[in-house]
Structure formats: C-alpha cells, structure tokens
Amino acid sequence: EVQLVESGGGLVQAGGSLRLSCAASGFTFDDYAIGWFRQAPGKEREGVSCISSSDGSTYYADSVKGRFTISSDNAKNTVYLQMNSLKPEDTAVYYCAASPRVVAAYAIWLEYEYDYWGQGTQVTVSS
C-alpha cells in the first residue's frame, strides 16, 4: 500500500522559510512523478511544484518560481519542498501527491494524474 506523509508545516512570518517533506512508503514504481499542491481557504486546490523521476525535471507554478525548490532523496524515499521568502498568500494546506508513471509536462497540474495523496500539512504565513 502506497502511503504519503507530509510534514514540516507551521506558522512563519512573511519573508521566512519552511521545508516540507513528503515521505513515501510502499513505492515501487520505476517511473513516477511527485507533485506538491496547495489549497487555501475558499479556493480550489492548485499545483505548486512537481518533480519527475524519469529525468529529474522540475516544474513550478509562476507564483512560486524563484522562491520554492523541489528536490528528492531517493535513498530516503522523500521529496522536499523548500519554501523561501514566504508570503501571506502562500498560506494553505499543502499536499503531496504521487503518480506511478511519468506525467507529461502539459499534465503535471492535473489532479487526476496523481493516484496517491497525503493528508496535508498546514502552512500559515503571517504578515
């Protein structure tokens, strides 16, 4: 059974940093994509960042480019999201999601591409 567990959320002041972790278990796929999504109160869930195992490609939403960095540690089966220069508008529940196949670049923000989801971790950025 595939399980994804996020951690690292919390309360931080604007301009601060947090590092989210997504620990995967039961993951035996040769090719996969791990995405980070977020949902702010009253808003739809949106894609934030994605990493593809096939070539290590990384993708970022325009709103986080230059501030967030996604990385993976295959030895630990963990994907990280380093978030710097946080803004109040980054406040949301952050979810990691896994797809057991390569996801085409045009589809990385489509939630149905991801079969497995974590429970989410709250990030709150105060002004």
C-alpha atoms as a printed R data frame, in Angstrom:
    type eleno elety resid chain resno       x      y       z
1   ATOM     1    CA   GLU     A     1   0.000  0.000   0.000
2   ATOM     2    CA   VAL     A     2   1.357  3.376  -1.010
3   ATOM     3    CA   GLN     A     3   1.387  6.000   1.711
4   ATOM     4    CA   LEU     A     4   2.489  9.601   1.577
5   ATOM     5    CA   VAL     A     5   3.085 11.535   4.771
6   ATOM     6    CA   GLU     A     6   3.734 15.272   4.713
7   ATOM     7    CA   SER     A     7   5.470 17.149   7.496
8   ATOM     8    CA   GLY     A     8   7.203 20.442   8.108
9   ATOM     9    CA   GLY     A     9   4.280 22.830   8.016
10  ATOM    10    CA   GLY     A    10   3.781 25.501  10.601
11  ATOM    11    CA   LEU     A    11   3.418 29.177  11.328
12  ATOM    12    CA   VAL     A    12   6.041 31.551   9.951
13  ATOM    13    CA   GLN     A    13   6.326 35.281   9.427
14  ATOM    14    CA   ALA     A    14   6.351 36.771   5.970
15  ATOM    15    CA   GLY     A    15   9.806 36.526   4.479
16  ATOM    16    CA   GLY     A    16  10.574 33.372   6.409
17  ATOM    17    CA   SER     A    17  11.244 29.831   5.248
18  ATOM    18    CA   LEU     A    18   9.881 26.349   5.746
19  ATOM    19    CA   ARG     A    19  10.846 22.986   4.345
20  ATOM    20    CA   LEU     A    20   8.102 20.492   3.714
21  ATOM    21    CA   SER     A    21   8.804 16.785   3.496
22  ATOM    22    CA   CYS     A    22   6.832 14.072   1.757
23  ATOM    23    CA   ALA     A    23   7.841 10.609   2.917
24  ATOM    24    CA   ALA     A    24   6.690  7.803   0.643
25  ATOM    25    CA   SER     A    25   6.285  4.155   1.558
26  ATOM    26    CA   GLY     A    26   5.127  1.208  -0.465
27  ATOM    27    CA   PHE     A    27   6.503  2.912  -3.538
28  ATOM    28    CA   THR     A    28   7.975  0.505  -6.058
29  ATOM    29    CA   PHE     A    29   7.475  2.278  -9.341
30  ATOM    30    CA   ASP     A    30  10.297  2.724 -11.794
31  ATOM    31    CA   ASP     A    31   8.884  5.942 -13.163
32  ATOM    32    CA   TYR     A    32   6.886  8.379 -11.123
33  ATOM    33    CA   ALA     A    33   6.086 11.986 -10.555
34  ATOM    34    CA   ILE     A    34   5.665 13.659  -7.189
35  ATOM    35    CA   GLY     A    35   3.726 16.865  -7.036
36  ATOM    36    CA   TRP     A    36   3.013 19.431  -4.367
37  ATOM    37    CA   PHE     A    37  -0.401 21.030  -4.377
38  ATOM    38    CA   ARG     A    38  -1.981 23.529  -2.017
39  ATOM    39    CA   GLN     A    39  -5.451 24.649  -1.075
40  ATOM    40    CA   ALA     A    40  -6.130 27.974   0.562
41  ATOM    41    CA   PRO     A    41  -9.390 28.649   2.421
42  ATOM    42    CA   GLY     A    42 -12.215 29.251  -0.013
43  ATOM    43    CA   LYS     A    43 -10.070 28.450  -3.030
44  ATOM    44    CA   GLU     A    44  -9.573 25.457  -5.268
45  ATOM    45    CA   ARG     A    45  -6.540 23.281  -4.913
46  ATOM    46    CA   GLU     A    46  -3.693 24.311  -7.182
47  ATOM    47    CA   GLY     A    47  -0.424 22.810  -8.306
48  ATOM    48    CA   VAL     A    48   2.729 24.268  -6.806
49  ATOM    49    CA   SER     A    49   5.652 22.125  -7.882
50  ATOM    50    CA   CYS     A    50   6.440 18.748  -9.390
51  ATOM    51    CA   ILE     A    51   9.446 16.527  -9.887
52  ATOM    52    CA   SER     A    52   9.711 13.734 -12.415
53  ATOM    53    CA   SER     A    53  11.825 10.650 -11.781
54  ATOM    54    CA   SER     A    54  12.496  9.963 -15.454
55  ATOM    55    CA   ASP     A    55  14.876 12.857 -15.980
56  ATOM    56    CA   GLY     A    56  14.716 14.822 -12.759
57  ATOM    57    CA   SER     A    57  12.744 17.607 -14.391
58  ATOM    58    CA   THR     A    58  11.195 20.068 -12.007
59  ATOM    59    CA   TYR     A    59   8.231 22.334 -12.521
60  ATOM    60    CA   TYR     A    60   6.936 25.334 -10.623
61  ATOM    61    CA   ALA     A    61   3.823 27.421 -10.647
62  ATOM    62    CA   ASP     A    62   4.530 31.009 -11.661
63  ATOM    63    CA   SER     A    63   3.501 32.205  -8.210
64  ATOM    64    CA   VAL     A    64   6.359 30.329  -6.511
65  ATOM    65    CA   LYS     A    65   9.131 30.399  -9.099
66  ATOM    66    CA   GLY     A    66  12.372 31.649  -7.651
67  ATOM    67    CA   ARG     A    67  11.143 31.113  -4.084
68  ATOM    68    CA   PHE     A    68  10.366 27.388  -3.840
69  ATOM    69    CA   THR     A    69  12.660 24.484  -4.666
70  ATOM    70    CA   ILE     A    70  11.625 20.853  -5.014
71  ATOM    71    CA   SER     A    71  14.121 18.054  -4.523
72  ATOM    72    CA   SER     A    72  14.178 14.359  -3.827
73  ATOM    73    CA   ASP     A    73  16.274 11.971  -1.770
74  ATOM    74    CA   ASN     A    74  15.698  8.563  -3.297
75  ATOM    75    CA   ALA     A    75  17.611  6.810  -0.527
76  ATOM    76    CA   LYS     A    76  15.069  8.174   1.952
77  ATOM    77    CA   ASN     A    77  12.066  7.953  -0.388
78  ATOM    78    CA   THR     A    78  11.394 11.551   0.450
79  ATOM    79    CA   VAL     A    79  10.597 14.627  -1.608
80  ATOM    80    CA   TYR     A    80  11.179 18.072  -0.164
81  ATOM    81    CA   LEU     A    81   9.746 21.472  -0.887
82  ATOM    82    CA   GLN     A    82  11.992 24.269   0.319
83  ATOM    83    CA   MET     A    83   9.929 27.425   0.607
84  ATOM    84    CA   ASN     A    84  11.734 30.733   0.973
85  ATOM    85    CA   SER     A    85  10.550 34.340   1.024
86  ATOM    86    CA   LEU     A    86   7.134 33.186   2.114
87  ATOM    87    CA   LYS     A    87   4.177 35.485   1.627
88  ATOM    88    CA   PRO     A    88   0.797 35.572   3.359
89  ATOM    89    CA   GLU     A    89  -0.764 34.368   0.114
90  ATOM    90    CA   ASP     A    90   1.220 31.139   0.461
91  ATOM    91    CA   THR     A    91  -0.983 30.234   3.416
92  ATOM    92    CA   ALA     A    92  -2.697 26.942   2.599
93  ATOM    93    CA   VAL     A    93  -2.832 23.258   3.300
94  ATOM    94    CA   TYR     A    94  -0.048 21.674   1.284
95  ATOM    95    CA   TYR     A    95  -0.463 18.176  -0.139
96  ATOM    96    CA   CYS     A    96   1.977 15.902  -1.839
97  ATOM    97    CA   ALA     A    97   0.731 13.531  -4.494
98  ATOM    98    CA   ALA     A    98   2.287 10.678  -6.417
99  ATOM    99    CA   SER     A    99   1.739  9.330  -9.869
100 ATOM   100    CA   PRO     A   100   3.058  5.828 -10.651
101 ATOM   101    CA   ARG     A   101   4.034  6.871 -14.153
102 ATOM   102    CA   VAL     A   102   5.709  9.673 -15.990
103 ATOM   103    CA   VAL     A   103   3.403 12.656 -16.273
104 ATOM   104    CA   ALA     A   104   3.679 14.769 -19.386
105 ATOM   105    CA   ALA     A   105   4.674 18.354 -18.802
106 ATOM   106    CA   TYR     A   106   1.325 19.651 -20.014
107 ATOM   107    CA   ALA     A   107  -0.485 17.476 -17.447
108 ATOM   108    CA   ILE     A   108   1.532 17.989 -14.277
109 ATOM   109    CA   TRP     A   109  -1.094 20.209 -12.668
110 ATOM   110    CA   LEU     A   110  -3.978 17.828 -13.410
111 ATOM   111    CA   GLU     A   111  -5.006 16.199 -10.171
112 ATOM   112    CA   TYR     A   112  -6.377 13.077 -11.839
113 ATOM   113    CA   GLU     A   113  -2.846 12.220 -12.956
114 ATOM   114    CA   TYR     A   114  -1.948 11.515  -9.336
115 ATOM   115    CA   ASP     A   115  -3.205  8.284  -7.776
116 ATOM   116    CA   TYR     A   116  -1.965  8.797  -4.242
117 ATOM   117    CA   TRP     A   117  -2.318 11.748  -1.908
118 ATOM   118    CA   GLY     A   118  -1.057 12.633   1.534
119 ATOM   119    CA   GLN     A   119  -3.170 14.047   4.310
120 ATOM   120    CA   GLY     A   120  -1.785 17.557   4.000
121 ATOM   121    CA   THR     A   121   0.184 19.891   6.221
122 ATOM   122    CA   GLN     A   122  -0.861 23.409   7.175
123 ATOM   123    CA   VAL     A   123   1.359 26.341   6.266
124 ATOM   124    CA   THR     A   124   0.412 29.708   7.719
125 ATOM   125    CA   VAL     A   125   2.331 32.851   6.837
126 ATOM   126    CA   SER     A   126   1.627 35.896   8.982
127 ATOM   127    CA   SER     A   127   2.068 39.430   7.712
